[in-house]
Amino acid sequence: MDKTLDTEWTSLLRFLPGPWREQLRDLLCFELRIRDGRPLQSVGPGGGIVHAITATSADIKHLVAAFSQSSLYAFEEELKQGYITLPGGHRVGFAGKALLDSEGKVRGLKDISGICLRVARSVLGCADRLLPALLDQCGAPYHLLVVSPPQGGKTTLLRDIARQVSDGGKRVCIVDERSEIAGCYQGRPQLDVGMFTDVLDGCPKAQGMLMALRALSPEVLVTDEIGRTEDVLAIEEALNAGVRVLATAHGANLQEVTKRPQIRDLMERQLFQRIIILSNRAGPGTVEFVGAPLISR
Amino acid sequence: MWSLVLSGACFGLILYASTMVGLIIAKSYRDRPRQLQSLRTGIEMLVTEIVYAATPLSVALENVSQSQAKPVAEFFALTGRGIAEFRPVRQSWATGLAYLQTSSALLWADLEALRLLGEVLGVSNREDQERHLLLACRRLEALYVNAVEEAARNERMWQFLGILIGVVVVIVIL
């Protein structure tokens, strides 16, 4: 049995409606999907399961109150992105009707009809095999880009690299725009990101990288899912300041990633010295490539 | 001889009881403005906790309770504990109000002004929460002004009225 997953799941049971707890007590799952009027669906190590529990509107209302601690205002910024983070770094995504502001931007959700609960867990040591290829002679990490499709394990791998680099004595700063790397709850990392790591939680990447450079004097900057022009400018700023950058990008392979002009620009200028490509071929975190990038101009 | 002592004791008891009743009523007139003031200060602190610090309700209520005196402190603490135990806000708020009803000098109208807040607390964004909290503050302020006037009119009167009623009862019996 996966002890970590078991412990994490037990900690989440208290949020669920009373009658569900007994039935779901022994469940091992990465993901639980709850939809109004439909049966619960979970995804665990053994694959997907459809449960004999049908969620009602009252259940959804209970869960929203429990997950938000009856304080929707406290998660206003997160709800604009459609999720909130729980103690332990677990992620709750919501489906419902979007509320728009006068500029047409989402300012929240109402009439919530679906909930996706994703269990956060670190895979300590998942970067062990890769680390020697990622560090220079002084033990500092090369500028690194981790590429993988969704659910491919890139954030998990990045977290473990950050943890090991930090525990190795480097000052690491994580700019965690969507609270996925450190899983912060009320500003405190809920997942192990290393002894000497500072986290800027919920902070837009580009702005956060510049803030970190000015305020926290990091040796290594870590951020997730780069791709916008401002991200590239912030990364250049970090490189000019002599800071090592570890980042991730969505994509099945390097060709797909470099279709985005911003990332293509970074690759062509060989700003990333190491690339890791992951896939789901043999489960999340399957390493397809590690090494210096090879890209034709 | 014994009957004289017994009737003396009875009259003493009547005087003591009526004086105490008068003092208790006078105290409730004195306590009500103080408790309303404390509630208003608590709600104002809640505005800071919710609007500026975005602190989750259970923690915000616990923080507010630590800065107030009983019974208002206990009202906030009870409500906060209920929410922390995943009970609905409305239910936790009602538990807190039920405590105030039995342990404070507040009147039905005072509690009613608070009851409405329990319906909306935590369910909207900060801007909307601020609007409701400030509205509750304004209601409590109006009730406070009224309570101060009533205390000025009735507190001293009840301090004497208690003993006076006792004396009248004793005279009537005699």
Interface residues (C-beta under 8 A of the other chain):
Chain A: R14 F15 H62 A65 A66 S68 Q69 S70 S71 L72 Y73 A74 E76 R107 G108
Chain B: I50 V51 A54 T55 P56 L57 S58 A60 I83 A84 F86 P88 V89 L121 G122 V123 S124 N125 R126 D128 Q129
